[in-house]
Amino acid sequence: MVQTPVDELVEINGREFHVRDWGGRGQPVVLLHGLASTCHIWDQVAPILANDYSVVAMDQRGHGQSAKPNHGYDFATVGNDLLGLIESLKLERPIVVGHSWGGDVALEFAVAHPGIARGICLVDGGMIEPSARYENLADARDAMAPPVFTGVTLSEFVAHIRSRRDESVMTPEFEAAILANFEVLEDNTIRAWLTRDNHMRIIDALWEHHPPALYSKVGCPVLVMPARRQDNPQAAERNARRAESVQAAAGAMPMANVAWLEDSVHDVPVQRPELVAGVIREHVESGFFG
């Protein structure tokens, strides 16, 4: 039986980072959330993994309950935060699992700090490259800027997210993971834990981030876990292009395997936690990560 997770603050390079320790024993697994998310997106995946492994999830810089400086959102600094966590907790050769932007953090980390991670898992992430999609940084900033939540009440926001999601996806767990990205103020309005300025700083860092230049430099096994839904014929062409890009990325990595998460949305850790955990466990137990 997995125990209730322990929430703690770990000091890394003079700043406090919120870590959710799910216990477990054996192979260490570190879970990284995506942009404007928190460690709570792993709240359903982590206890499954903790049946077999030692599992921790962290709020990355600027997010959730972690420190929120107005600098240090480049990949080198965020990667050093992760390295500090691994060293502080004395995690030996962890597998680093990153969702969305967290996958890009894991990719950059594996290249910058070879030999630290036993392997990395890119859960519908690790391939974000705004410079390949937008003509200039200004366009990328406009397109990727966060919504403005000033004056939005909690009840209004809940009604909004329920109206925009398929009922089969919007489970109570999914809703809880989304709400964990915000603090509720005294007037019952919400405010994102990640400030708009820091969100934009991460977009600036992503503009300088070029995954194709990193793929061949990854020295550890990479499990690529893209999510997709193929029940929409109108998306067939887009899905085909994405499949080609995923295969090209995996082919450029020295040690990689692709495991498609079928019938899944981007936030698959809360939509299909058993699938995510099962794919990771399957590759650990098969010896893929060595």
GUSE-919848 format. One record per residue (C-alpha): x, y negated, z negated. Coordinates in nm, 4 decimals. Example, Ala and Ser with C-alpha at 12.3 -4.5 7.8 and 13.67 -1.06 7.14 Angstrom:
<node><u>1.2300</u><v>0.4500</v><w>-0.7800</w></node>
<node><u>1.3670</u><v>0.1060</v><w>-0.7140</w></node>
//
This chain:
<node><u>0.0000</u><v>0.0000</v><w>0.0000</w></node>
<node><u>0.1447</u><v>-0.3355</v><w>0.1047</w></node>
<node><u>0.1575</u><v>-0.5926</v><w>-0.1743</w></node>
<node><u>0.0202</u><v>-0.9440</v><w>-0.1467</w></node>
<node><u>0.2788</u><v>-1.1657</v><w>0.0261</w></node>
<node><u>0.4986</u><v>-1.3906</v><w>-0.1838</w></node>
<node><u>0.5175</u><v>-1.7540</v><w>-0.0760</w></node>
<node><u>0.8414</u><v>-1.9274</v><w>-0.1655</w></node>
<node><u>1.0533</u><v>-2.2267</v><w>-0.0743</w></node>
<node><u>1.4043</u><v>-2.1463</v><w>0.0455</w></node>
<node><u>1.6656</u><v>-2.4213</v><w>0.0557</w></node>
<node><u>1.8510</u><v>-2.4293</v><w>0.3869</w></node>
<node><u>2.1126</u><v>-2.6965</v><w>0.4548</w></node>
<node><u>1.9640</u><v>-2.9191</v><w>0.1868</w></node>
<node><u>1.6019</u><v>-2.8876</v><w>0.3022</w></node>
<node><u>1.3194</u><v>-2.6666</v><w>0.1786</w></node>
<node><u>1.1536</u><v>-2.4186</v><w>0.4097</w></node>
<node><u>0.8358</u><v>-2.2291</v><w>0.3347</w></node>
<node><u>0.8791</u><v>-1.8535</v><w>0.3688</w></node>
<node><u>0.6103</u><v>-1.5869</v><w>0.3371</w></node>
<node><u>0.7718</u><v>-1.2633</v><w>0.2226</w></node>
<node><u>0.5546</u><v>-0.9622</v><w>0.3022</w></node>
<node><u>0.7781</u><v>-0.7150</v><w>0.1267</w></node>
<node><u>0.8432</u><v>-0.3790</v><w>0.2815</w></node>
<node><u>1.1717</u><v>-0.1925</v><w>0.3137</w></node>
<node><u>1.4174</u><v>-0.1033</v><w>0.5827</w></node>
<node><u>1.4792</u><v>-0.2887</v><w>0.9077</w></node>
<node><u>1.4406</u><v>-0.6659</v><w>0.8501</w></node>
<node><u>1.1942</u><v>-0.8461</v><w>1.0788</w></node>
<node><u>1.1707</u><v>-1.2263</v><w>1.0964</w></node>
<node><u>0.8530</u><v>-1.3768</v><w>1.2444</w></node>
<node><u>0.8572</u><v>-1.7205</v><w>1.4125</w></node>
<node><u>0.5407</u><v>-1.9101</v><w>1.5046</w></node>
<node><u>0.4869</u><v>-2.1348</v><w>1.8056</w></node>
<node><u>0.4624</u><v>-2.5104</v><w>1.8511</w></node>
<node><u>0.2120</u><v>-2.6824</v><w>1.6175</w></node>
<node><u>0.1383</u><v>-2.3514</v><w>1.4436</w></node>
<node><u>0.2460</u><v>-2.1996</v><w>1.1114</w></node>
<node><u>0.3603</u><v>-1.8717</v><w>0.9621</w></node>
<node><u>-0.0061</u><v>-1.7849</v><w>0.9062</w></node>
<node><u>-0.0475</u><v>-1.6834</v><w>1.2695</w></node>
<node><u>0.1322</u><v>-1.3642</v><w>1.1584</w></node>
<node><u>-0.0980</u><v>-1.2931</v><w>0.8625</w></node>
<node><u>-0.2530</u><v>-0.9907</v><w>1.0332</w></node>
<node><u>0.0589</u><v>-0.8588</v><w>1.2096</w></node>
<node><u>0.2954</u><v>-0.8883</v><w>0.9129</w></node>
<node><u>0.1204</u><v>-0.6492</v><w>0.6697</w></node>
<node><u>0.1080</u><v>-0.3809</v><w>0.9386</w></node>
<node><u>0.4801</u><v>-0.4136</v><w>1.0083</w></node>
<node><u>0.5558</u><v>-0.4254</v><w>0.6350</w></node>
<node><u>0.4384</u><v>-0.0653</v><w>0.6062</w></node>
<node><u>0.7642</u><v>0.0304</v><w>0.7761</w></node>
<node><u>0.9971</u><v>-0.2708</v><w>0.7677</w></node>
<node><u>1.1079</u><v>-0.5626</v><w>0.5532</w></node>
<node><u>0.9079</u><v>-0.8590</v><w>0.6885</w></node>
<node><u>0.9315</u><v>-1.2349</v><w>0.6397</w></node>
<node><u>0.7623</u><v>-1.5206</v><w>0.8249</w></node>
<node><u>0.8748</u><v>-1.8817</v><w>0.8062</w></node>
<node><u>0.7262</u><v>-2.2230</v><w>0.8702</w></node>
<node><u>0.9750</u><v>-2.3778</v><w>1.1088</w></node>
<node><u>1.1060</u><v>-2.7325</v><w>1.0675</w></node>
<node><u>0.8262</u><v>-2.9892</v><w>1.0698</w></node>
<node><u>0.5528</u><v>-2.7282</v><w>1.0434</w></node>
<node><u>0.3295</u><v>-2.6057</v><w>0.7624</w></node>
<node><u>0.4803</u><v>-2.6350</v><w>0.4159</w></node>
<node><u>0.8398</u><v>-2.6763</v><w>0.5361</w></node>
<node><u>1.0480</u><v>-2.9947</v><w>0.5373</w></node>
<node><u>0.9426</u><v>-3.2587</v><w>0.7901</w></node>
<node><u>1.2427</u><v>-3.4765</v><w>0.8753</w></node>
<node><u>1.2187</u><v>-3.7086</v><w>1.1739</w></node>
<node><u>1.5165</u><v>-3.5463</v><w>1.3446</w></node>
<node><u>1.6679</u><v>-3.2072</v><w>1.4182</w></node>
<node><u>1.4120</u><v>-3.0609</v><w>1.6586</w></node>
<node><u>1.6671</u><v>-2.9641</v><w>1.9206</w></node>
<node><u>1.7188</u><v>-2.5908</v><w>1.9651</w></node>
<node><u>2.0653</u><v>-2.5919</v><w>1.8102</w></node>
<node><u>1.9388</u><v>-2.7372</v><w>1.4821</w></node>
<node><u>1.6233</u><v>-2.5258</v><w>1.4709</w></node>
<node><u>1.8419</u><v>-2.2212</v><w>1.5399</w></node>
<node><u>2.0665</u><v>-2.3185</v><w>1.2507</w></node>
<node><u>1.7571</u><v>-2.3286</v><w>1.0289</w></node>
<node><u>1.6893</u><v>-1.9679</v><w>1.1277</w></node>
<node><u>2.0510</u><v>-1.8704</v><w>1.0702</w></node>
<node><u>2.0370</u><v>-2.0315</v><w>0.7251</w></node>
<node><u>1.7243</u><v>-1.8332</v><w>0.6408</w></node>
<node><u>1.8864</u><v>-1.5071</v><w>0.7490</w></node>
<node><u>2.1966</u><v>-1.5822</v><w>0.5429</w></node>
<node><u>2.0021</u><v>-1.7051</v><w>0.2379</w></node>
<node><u>1.7871</u><v>-1.3925</v><w>0.2267</w></node>
<node><u>2.0839</u><v>-1.1701</v><w>0.3165</w></node>
<node><u>1.8978</u><v>-1.0111</v><w>0.6054</w></node>
<node><u>2.1215</u><v>-0.7636</v><w>0.7861</w></node>
<node><u>2.0786</u><v>-0.7539</v><w>1.1650</w></node>
<node><u>1.7134</u><v>-0.8628</v><w>1.1691</w></node>
<node><u>1.4815</u><v>-0.8282</v><w>1.4654</w></node>
<node><u>1.3571</u><v>-1.1794</v><w>1.5424</w></node>
<node><u>1.0017</u><v>-1.1960</v><w>1.6758</w></node>
<node><u>0.8922</u><v>-1.5276</v><w>1.8256</w></node>
<node><u>0.5498</u><v>-1.6298</v><w>1.9518</w></node>
<node><u>0.5232</u><v>-1.8951</v><w>2.2253</w></node>
<node><u>0.7789</u><v>-2.1727</v><w>2.1449</w></node>
<node><u>0.9040</u><v>-1.9424</v><w>1.8694</w></node>
<node><u>1.0085</u><v>-1.7036</v><w>2.1454</w></node>
<node><u>1.2152</u><v>-1.9794</v><w>2.3014</w></node>
<node><u>1.3744</u><v>-2.0438</v><w>1.9611</w></node>
<node><u>1.4569</u><v>-1.6713</v><w>1.9395</w></node>
<node><u>1.6061</u><v>-1.6751</v><w>2.2903</w></node>
<node><u>1.8271</u><v>-1.9760</v><w>2.2199</w></node>
<node><u>1.9259</u><v>-1.8285</v><w>1.8834</w></node>
<node><u>2.0339</u><v>-1.4962</v><w>2.0345</w></node>
<node><u>2.2611</u><v>-1.6753</v><w>2.2817</w></node>
<node><u>2.4040</u><v>-1.9249</v><w>2.0316</w></node>
<node><u>2.4577</u><v>-1.6702</v><w>1.7530</w></node>
<node><u>2.5505</u><v>-1.3388</v><w>1.9142</w></node>
<node><u>2.5640</u><v>-1.0372</v><w>1.6864</w></node>
<node><u>2.3290</u><v>-1.1750</v><w>1.4217</w></node>
<node><u>2.0016</u><v>-1.0323</v><w>1.5532</w></node>
<node><u>1.9612</u><v>-0.6638</v><w>1.6304</w></node>
<node><u>1.7126</u><v>-0.7694</v><w>1.8961</w></node>
<node><u>1.4474</u><v>-1.0251</v><w>1.9816</w></node>
<node><u>1.0805</u><v>-0.9962</v><w>2.0774</w></node>
<node><u>0.9210</u><v>-1.2635</v><w>2.2949</w></node>
<node><u>0.5465</u><v>-1.2587</v><w>2.2252</w></node>
<node><u>0.3940</u><v>-1.4537</v><w>2.5142</w></node>
<node><u>0.6855</u><v>-1.6925</v><w>2.4896</w></node>
<node><u>1.0536</u><v>-1.7411</v><w>2.5569</w></node>
<node><u>0.9951</u><v>-1.8753</v><w>2.9081</w></node>
<node><u>0.8775</u><v>-2.2319</v><w>2.8509</w></node>
<node><u>1.0488</u><v>-2.4674</v><w>3.0972</w></node>
<node><u>0.8673</u><v>-2.8016</v><w>3.1378</w></node>
<node><u>1.1324</u><v>-2.9343</v><w>3.3777</w></node>
<node><u>1.0311</u><v>-2.6657</v><w>3.6276</w></node>
<node><u>0.6667</u><v>-2.7698</v><w>3.6079</w></node>
<node><u>0.6671</u><v>-3.1472</v><w>3.5765</w></node>
<node><u>0.8447</u><v>-3.4087</v><w>3.7857</w></node>
<node><u>0.9856</u><v>-3.5990</v><w>3.4888</w></node>
<node><u>0.9926</u><v>-3.6067</v><w>3.1102</w></node>
<node><u>0.7223</u><v>-3.8741</v><w>3.0924</w></node>
<node><u>0.4799</u><v>-3.6480</v><w>3.2784</w></node>
<node><u>0.5697</u><v>-3.3567</v><w>3.0523</w></node>
<node><u>0.5144</u><v>-3.5683</v><w>2.7425</w></node>
<node><u>0.1740</u><v>-3.6819</v><w>2.8682</w></node>
<node><u>0.0627</u><v>-3.3296</v><w>2.9547</w></node>
<node><u>0.1992</u><v>-3.1590</v><w>2.6424</w></node>
<node><u>0.1123</u><v>-3.4225</v><w>2.3816</w></node>
<node><u>-0.1075</u><v>-3.3015</v><w>2.0956</w></node>
<node><u>-0.4721</u><v>-3.4077</v><w>2.0641</w></node>
<node><u>-0.5508</u><v>-3.6997</v><w>1.8334</w></node>
<node><u>-0.7329</u><v>-3.5786</v><w>1.5223</w></node>
<node><u>-0.7670</u><v>-3.9132</v><w>1.3435</w></node>
<node><u>-1.1143</u><v>-3.9361</v><w>1.1912</w></node>
<node><u>-1.2123</u><v>-3.5795</v><w>1.2824</w></node>
<node><u>-1.3765</u><v>-3.4022</v><w>0.9895</w></node>
<node><u>-1.3144</u><v>-3.0411</v><w>0.9028</w></node>
<node><u>-1.6706</u><v>-2.9406</v><w>0.9926</w></node>
<node><u>-1.6494</u><v>-3.1237</v><w>1.3275</w></node>
<node><u>-1.3229</u><v>-2.9515</v><w>1.4090</w></node>
<node><u>-1.4566</u><v>-2.6072</v><w>1.3170</w></node>
<node><u>-1.7604</u><v>-2.6639</v><w>1.5401</w></node>
<node><u>-1.5318</u><v>-2.7748</v><w>1.8216</w></node>
<node><u>-1.3033</u><v>-2.4721</v><w>1.8139</w></node>
<node><u>-1.5984</u><v>-2.2345</v><w>1.7867</w></node>
<node><u>-1.7574</u><v>-2.3911</v><w>2.0940</w></node>
<node><u>-1.4404</u><v>-2.3490</v><w>2.3012</w></node>
<node><u>-1.3617</u><v>-1.9865</v><w>2.2175</w></node>
<node><u>-1.5140</u><v>-1.6611</v><w>2.3293</w></node>
<node><u>-1.7095</u><v>-1.5094</v><w>2.0408</w></node>
<node><u>-1.5136</u><v>-1.1867</v><w>2.0799</w></node>
<node><u>-1.1924</u><v>-1.3816</v><w>2.0122</w></node>
<node><u>-1.3043</u><v>-1.6253</v><w>1.7422</w></node>
<node><u>-1.2915</u><v>-1.3933</v><w>1.4417</w></node>
<node><u>-1.2709</u><v>-1.5287</v><w>1.0854</w></node>
<node><u>-0.8987</u><v>-1.4416</v><w>1.0896</w></node>
<node><u>-0.8477</u><v>-1.6334</v><w>1.4132</w></node>
<node><u>-1.0299</u><v>-1.9345</v><w>1.2703</w></node>
<node><u>-0.8252</u><v>-1.9210</v><w>0.9492</w></node>
<node><u>-0.4984</u><v>-1.9181</v><w>1.1471</w></node>
<node><u>-0.6046</u><v>-2.2278</v><w>1.3416</w></node>
<node><u>-0.7183</u><v>-2.4140</v><w>1.0297</w></node>
<node><u>-0.3853</u><v>-2.3352</v><w>0.8609</w></node>
<node><u>-0.2234</u><v>-2.5776</v><w>1.1075</w></node>
<node><u>-0.3944</u><v>-2.8703</v><w>0.9328</w></node>
<node><u>-0.4219</u><v>-3.0306</v><w>0.5946</w></node>
<node><u>-0.7600</u><v>-3.1572</v><w>0.4783</w></node>
<node><u>-0.7506</u><v>-3.5127</v><w>0.3418</w></node>
<node><u>-0.9596</u><v>-3.6564</v><w>0.0587</w></node>
<node><u>-1.2194</u><v>-3.7907</v><w>0.3029</w></node>
<node><u>-1.2549</u><v>-3.4401</v><w>0.4522</w></node>
<node><u>-1.0808</u><v>-3.5367</v><w>0.7758</w></node>
<node><u>-0.7946</u><v>-3.3254</v><w>0.9067</w></node>
<node><u>-0.4324</u><v>-3.4021</v><w>0.9840</w></node>
<node><u>-0.1893</u><v>-3.1713</v><w>1.1618</w></node>
<node><u>0.1046</u><v>-3.0607</v><w>0.9491</w></node>
<node><u>0.3301</u><v>-3.1248</v><w>1.2509</w></node>
<node><u>0.3299</u><v>-3.5005</v><w>1.3037</w></node>
<node><u>0.2749</u><v>-3.6369</v><w>1.6515</w></node>
<node><u>0.6263</u><v>-3.7887</v><w>1.6582</w></node>
<node><u>0.7868</u><v>-3.4567</v><w>1.5676</w></node>
<node><u>0.5672</u><v>-3.2761</v><w>1.8203</w></node>
<node><u>0.7000</u><v>-3.5111</v><w>2.0873</w></node>
<node><u>1.0571</u><v>-3.4493</v><w>1.9709</w></node>
<node><u>1.0054</u><v>-3.0781</v><w>2.0342</w></node>
<node><u>0.8737</u><v>-3.1549</v><w>2.3835</w></node>
<node><u>1.1904</u><v>-3.3583</v><w>2.4449</w></node>
<node><u>1.3975</u><v>-3.0586</v><w>2.3342</w></node>
<node><u>1.1997</u><v>-2.8299</v><w>2.5634</w></node>
<node><u>1.2791</u><v>-3.0599</v><w>2.8550</w></node>
<node><u>1.6467</u><v>-2.9724</v><w>2.8058</w></node>
<node><u>1.5668</u><v>-2.6022</v><w>2.7595</w></node>
<node><u>1.6260</u><v>-2.3828</v><w>3.0650</w></node>
<node><u>1.5484</u><v>-2.0160</v><w>2.9937</w></node>
<node><u>1.6712</u><v>-1.8816</v><w>3.3326</w></node>
<node><u>2.0187</u><v>-2.0097</v><w>3.2473</w></node>
<node><u>2.0094</u><v>-1.8134</v><w>2.9201</w></node>
<node><u>1.8720</u><v>-1.4745</v><w>3.0239</w></node>
<node><u>2.2017</u><v>-1.3262</v><w>3.1418</w></node>
<node><u>2.3756</u><v>-1.4449</v><w>2.8237</w></node>
<node><u>2.1574</u><v>-1.2558</v><w>2.5759</w></node>
<node><u>2.3741</u><v>-0.9865</v><w>2.4191</w></node>
<node><u>2.1029</u><v>-0.8010</v><w>2.2272</w></node>
<node><u>1.7977</u><v>-0.6024</v><w>2.3430</w></node>
<node><u>1.4986</u><v>-0.8163</v><w>2.4389</w></node>
<node><u>1.1401</u><v>-0.6927</v><w>2.4204</w></node>
<node><u>0.9294</u><v>-0.9126</v><w>2.6488</w></node>
<node><u>0.5635</u><v>-0.9060</v><w>2.5418</w></node>
<node><u>0.3532</u><v>-1.1270</v><w>2.7717</w></node>
<node><u>-0.0227</u><v>-1.1463</v><w>2.7179</w></node>
<node><u>-0.2784</u><v>-1.1392</v><w>2.9975</w></node>
<node><u>-0.6422</u><v>-1.0806</v><w>3.0819</w></node>
<node><u>-0.7134</u><v>-0.9370</v><w>3.4245</w></node>
<node><u>-1.0929</u><v>-0.9475</v><w>3.4076</w></node>
<node><u>-1.1101</u><v>-1.2765</v><w>3.6010</w></node>
<node><u>-1.0739</u><v>-1.2250</v><w>3.9780</w></node>
<node><u>-1.0133</u><v>-1.5975</v><w>4.0250</w></node>
<node><u>-0.6936</u><v>-1.5645</v><w>3.8215</w></node>
<node><u>-0.5552</u><v>-1.2769</v><w>4.0281</w></node>
<node><u>-0.3115</u><v>-1.4912</v><w>4.2245</w></node>
<node><u>-0.1866</u><v>-1.6674</v><w>3.9140</w></node>
<node><u>-0.1457</u><v>-1.3366</v><w>3.7326</w></node>
<node><u>0.0535</u><v>-1.1978</v><w>4.0246</w></node>
<node><u>0.2894</u><v>-1.4968</v><w>4.0209</w></node>
<node><u>0.3335</u><v>-1.4650</v><w>3.6472</w></node>
<node><u>0.4077</u><v>-1.0946</v><w>3.6723</w></node>
<node><u>0.6793</u><v>-1.1703</v><w>3.9258</w></node>
<node><u>0.8368</u><v>-1.4332</v><w>3.6997</w></node>
<node><u>0.8263</u><v>-1.2015</v><w>3.3977</w></node>
<node><u>0.9907</u><v>-0.9192</v><w>3.5895</w></node>
<node><u>1.2534</u><v>-1.1565</v><w>3.7273</w></node>
<node><u>1.3330</u><v>-1.2804</v><w>3.3767</w></node>
<node><u>1.3607</u><v>-0.9299</v><w>3.2346</w></node>
<node><u>1.5733</u><v>-0.8239</v><w>3.5299</w></node>
<node><u>1.8203</u><v>-1.1021</v><w>3.4546</w></node>
<node><u>1.8663</u><v>-0.9862</v><w>3.0950</w></node>
<node><u>2.1307</u><v>-0.7177</v><w>3.0279</w></node>
<node><u>1.8975</u><v>-0.5172</v><w>2.7991</w></node>
<node><u>1.5264</u><v>-0.5823</v><w>2.8353</w></node>
<node><u>1.1932</u><v>-0.4082</v><w>2.8485</w></node>
<node><u>0.8530</u><v>-0.5533</v><w>2.9404</w></node>
<node><u>0.5414</u><v>-0.4458</v><w>2.7517</w></node>
<node><u>0.2320</u><v>-0.6271</v><w>2.8784</w></node>
<node><u>-0.0287</u><v>-0.7037</v><w>2.6137</w></node>
<node><u>-0.3403</u><v>-0.6359</v><w>2.8190</w></node>
<node><u>-0.6802</u><v>-0.7944</v><w>2.7554</w></node>
<node><u>-0.5069</u><v>-1.0469</v><w>2.5335</w></node>
<node><u>-0.5061</u><v>-1.4246</v><w>2.4965</w></node>
<node><u>-0.2073</u><v>-1.6444</v><w>2.4182</w></node>
<node><u>-0.2689</u><v>-1.6294</v><w>2.0423</w></node>
<node><u>-0.2525</u><v>-1.2506</v><w>2.0544</w></node>
<node><u>-0.1024</u><v>-1.2159</v><w>1.7023</w></node>
<node><u>-0.4437</u><v>-1.3059</v><w>1.5582</w></node>
<node><u>-0.6550</u><v>-1.1653</v><w>1.8404</w></node>
<node><u>-0.4956</u><v>-0.8185</v><w>1.8560</w></node>
<node><u>-0.2565</u><v>-0.7771</v><w>1.5616</w></node>
<node><u>-0.2597</u><v>-0.3974</v><w>1.5760</w></node>
<node><u>-0.1450</u><v>-0.4076</v><w>1.9388</w></node>
<node><u>0.1381</u><v>-0.6522</v><w>1.8679</w></node>
<node><u>0.2603</u><v>-0.4586</v><w>1.5650</w></node>
<node><u>0.2245</u><v>-0.1263</v><w>1.7434</w></node>
<node><u>0.4332</u><v>-0.2311</v><w>2.0439</w></node>
<node><u>0.7093</u><v>-0.3623</v><w>1.8171</w></node>
<node><u>0.7059</u><v>-0.0483</v><w>1.6024</w></node>
<node><u>0.7130</u><v>0.1754</v><w>1.9092</w></node>
<node><u>1.0292</u><v>0.0077</v><w>2.0359</w></node>
<node><u>1.1985</u><v>0.0128</v><w>1.6960</w></node>
<node><u>1.1244</u><v>0.3812</v><w>1.6440</w></node>
<node><u>1.2316</u><v>0.4753</v><w>1.9978</w></node>
<node><u>1.5759</u><v>0.3254</v><w>1.9345</w></node>
<node><u>1.5357</u><v>0.0456</v><w>2.1883</w></node>
<node><u>1.6997</u><v>-0.2015</v><w>1.9493</w></node>
<node><u>1.9845</u><v>0.0355</v><w>1.8734</w></node>
//
